[in-house]
């Protein structure tokens, strides 16, 4: 595991102990505020922030296909007090590997069941789809992908993925 932080970013990366291959990361980025994002900024209240929290997972025969699940959180803080007022958005992206994500779904809920909250659970599912050479089909099948051939002879590997993580302001 490797952890790093900077002024606006916190990052924890998890690697396989034996192979050194990337497995997963967790990242928190503070989004730069402007008056449009902060409705109370005109009144001198700047205790609100937008944070993009995300987690990336690696899939594929060599963990080369990375997909990231994001949530944009609207957070209020003053002194040592913090709360998540709302989840503004959730979404998926691909971050490396030349694959696409199909049938994406994502969402977030308060773990207490009400808002505002101090912790949220973010989850989502998608289908990874990647065009491959016929010679790679066995390694993708071994990694849990189903492999099919389109009418034009192009091979595609597909795998349904599900991902979740929790984020707490404390």
N, C-alpha and C positions, 0 to 999 in steps of 0.2 A: 504494500500500500504506500502511496506517495501523496503527500498533502502540500498544498501551496496556497498562499493568499497574497493579494495585493490590495490597493485601496478599495477597489470596487468589485473584486472577484475572489471567491473562495472555491477551491477545487480539491477534490479527493479522487485519486485514481487507484483502481484495484487491478493488480496483475497476477497472473498465474505464478505461484511460487516456484514451480519446477521449470516451466518453459519461458517465463518472462513475458508471455503474450498478454496484451491488454484484454481485460474482461469487461470492466464497467467503470464509469465515473459518475460523480455527483458534483454539480456546479451551481453556484449562486452568483448572479451578476446584478449589480445595482444599475438600473436604467437612469440615465441622466434626466433630471426633471426640468420641465418648463411649465409655464402657467397653464397650458392646455391640459397637461397631465395632473396638475394639482389645483383643484378648483378653489382652494383656500389661500393660494399663494398671494393673491391680491390683498389679502388681509394680514399679510406678514406671518402666516402660519406655514411653516415648512417642515412640519413633523411627519409628513406623508412621503412615502417612497414607493416606487415600483421596482419589484425584484423579479427577475427571470430565474426560476429554479429549473434545473434540468438533470436528466440522467441519460447517459449514453451506454448502450450495450453492444457488444460485438457478437456477430454470428458468422457462419460460414466455415468451410474446412480449415481455414487459417485465421479465423477471427478477423477477416479483412472487411466485412460488411458491418458498418456502424450506423445505428439508428438512434435518434435522440428524441426523447419525450420532454416537452417543455410545459411550464405553467407560469403565467404572468400574475403576480400577486400584488395587491394594493395594501400597503402596510402602514399603520400608524404607530409612532413611537414617541415617547417623551420620557426623559430620564431613563430609568431601568424598565419602564413599562413598554410592552410591545403587543400589538394584535394585528391579525390579518383581517382587514375589513371585507375584502372580496377577492375572488379569483376573476381576473379580467379575461383570460383566454387560456386555452390549452391547445397544443398542436404537436405534430411529429415533423422531423426533418431527417434527411440522410446526411451523414457527415463524411463518409468515405466509402469507396468500394464499387461505385458505378452501378448501384442498384436503385430500384424505385420502391416506393411504399404504396400499396394499393389498399383500398377499403379501410382507411384509417378512421379510428374513433378514439376520442380521449375525453377526459373529464376530471374534475376534482371535487372533493367533498370535505366539509369540516369534520374532523374526527370526533368532535363533541356533539355534532348534529345541529348546531346553531351558529349564527354569525353575530358579532365578530368571533373569531376563533384564534387559538394560539398554534394550532397544528392542522395541516391539511394532508389528505392522501390523494395523490395524483395517479391515475391509471389510464391505460389505453391498450388497444390492440390494433394490429395492422398485418398485412401480408407483404413479405419481402419478395420481390421478383427481380431476377437477374438473368440476362442472356449469357449462356455459357457454351463452351466447346463440348462436343460429344465426349471427348476424352476426360472431361472434368466431372461427368455425371456421377460416377461412382463415389467420388470424394464428397460431392454435395449430398448425395443420398445418405452417406455415412454420417453427415452432420445434421441429419433430420429433415432435409429438404425433399420435396417431391419433384421429380424431373419429368418434363413432358416435351413433346416435339410439336411445333406449329406446322401448318400446312406447307410453308415455304422451306421447312427443314431446319429452322432455328430452334435450338434447345433452350428451354427456360427452366430455371430452378425456382421453386416457390416454397415459402415456409410461413406459417402463421406464427406471429409473435405476440406476446402479452408482456407488459411491463408495468411496474408500479413502484412508487417510492413515497415516503412521507417527508414533509418539511415542517419543522417547528421553529418558532421565533425565539424559543428559549433553549 
